[in-house]
Amino acid sequence: VVEDDVRLSYDATSGGGDDTGALLEQSGLWLSDELHRIFIRLLCKFDAKAVYPHLTRHHDYDIDSILRLCQENNINDATAYLLERTGDMKGALALTFKQMDDDV
């Protein structure tokens, strides 16, 4: 039941796959840190490829908590981006190189 509620929440916030970032910008809505964490958690679970693009368009979130979510869900492009934003260039590069090795 909880899984269904989470899926319904994601579908409601994402417009069923529309570009949520664009919808947020057009509406002028502001997400609190907690709502942003929830939204990113939903993206990680249901649309992992949308996490990195969303993070590059929006910067009003708690980087540390979003970084933990991305690490826990193995969203490597978003994790590397957030590591870079926190100043951990070595960590970002190491993750990028590891991902490249895994892809080969």
Secondary structure as UniProt FT lines:
FT   HELIX           2..14
FT   TURN            15..17
FT   HELIX           20..27
FT   HELIX           33..46
FT   HELIX           48..50
FT   HELIX           51..57
FT   HELIX           63..72
FT   TURN            73..74
FT   HELIX           76..85
FT   TURN            86..87
FT   HELIX           89..103
//
